Amino acid sequence: MIQLKTMLNVIDNSGAAVAECVKVLKMKRDARIGDRIIVVVQRQRNFGPESGGGGSVSVSAANKVRRGDIRHAVVVRTKKPYQRRDGSQVRFDDNACVLINKGGEPIGSRMNGVVGKELRDKKWSKILSLAPMHV
């Protein structure tokens, strides 16, 4: 259950570490797994020292977003328990999202952490293919 001012972990390698939800799209009250939201990047991820032999090139290439950027995202994990159609209940340890562009393509090329399999029903197959595991 993601709503206004909820802080989410960003699990892709786009350069963001923590994002804050500012809008749930499709006029819903709250967002669940697979829903599209608008976030503001609150904290950047550190990829290593900026000085060194060629280190600054990889750091600048890895940070695709900066602190304060407004981006679209897809919710992939929620702390609120989610009831599935088969009767099972799933709950994750944190709230997490993946940053996407306006066309729906993920900004990052890798993901770390599991994602909910409800993304399959909502047609986010590109995110599912990049994720290491679905629960």
N, C-alpha and C positions, 0 to 999 in steps of 0.2 A: 504494500500500500504506500505508494510514493505520492506525495502532494507538495504543495508550495513550501519552500525552505528546507526540504529534505536533503541531507548530504549523502552523496553516493560515491563509492569507489569506482574509479575508471580502470577497467581491466585490460585495455589494449595498449599498444606501444605508440600512441599518438603524442605523448608528451605530457598529458594531464594525469594527476594522481587522484585528486578529489574534485568533485563538481557538485553544484547546488542546483536543485530543480527550481525553475522559475515559472514554468507553465506546463500543464498537461494538455496535450493536443486531443482533438476529437471531442471536446466539451465534456469530458468525464470528471467525476469528482476526484478520483484517485487513479493512479496508474498501477498496473500489475505487470507480470512478466510478458514481454512482447509488445508493450505499448510504447509509443513514441512520445518523447518529452523534449522540452527545451531547457538547457542547463547553462550555467556560467561556471567557467573553470576557476576554482578557488586556489588550487595548489598545483604547481608543476612537479614533474618527476625529474629527479636528478639521475642522469645516465653516466656520470663519471666526472673526473676532473677536466676542466676546460683547458688547462694548459698541458703541454706535453707534445710528443711527436705524433701529429695527426689526430690527436684526441678532439680538438675543437671542431674538426670537420664532421666527425660522426655525431657529436653532441648537437650541432646546429641542424644536421639533417634529420636527427631523431625527433626533435621537438617541432611537431607540426602545428601545435596549438600553444598559446601563451596564456598566462594568468589574466583573467578578465574577459576572455573571448566568450562570445555567446554562440553555442552550437546546438545542433539537434542530437539526440541520443536515444538509444533503445534500452529499456530496462531488461536485464538478464537474470538478476537475482533479487529476491525480496526477503526481508526478515519476517514479515507477516506470513503465518501459515496459509498455504494455498491448497484448496480441496480439488482433487482431480476427479475426472468422470468415473474412474474405476474404483473410487472410494478411498484411495490412499491420500495421505496428506504430506506435503513437502514444505520444509522450511529451511532457509539458508542462514548462515551466520551473519551475513551483512547485506546491505543494499548495494547493488553494483549495476553499472551501465557500460555501454559501448558507444563511443562517439561516431556519428555518421555524418555524411554531407547531405545536402538538400535532395539529392537523387536517391538516397537510401543506401549508398555504398559505405562500408566502414572506412574510417580515416586511417586506422592502424592496420598493419599487416600481420600482427600476431596477437594472441590473447593468452592470458595466464589465469587459470581458474575455470571452474565448471560453470555451465549455463543450464537453465531450465529447458526441458524438451518442449515446453509450450511454444517456443519460438518456431517450431516446425509448423504448427497450426496457423500461425500468423504470417507465414511466408518470409521468414528471415533466414533463408537457407545459406546465404553467404556468411553470416555470423556463425551458424552451426558448423560450417565447413572449416572455419578458422579456429574454433574452440577445441581444446584437447579432449573434453569429455562433456556429455550431456547427462543430466540427472532428471 
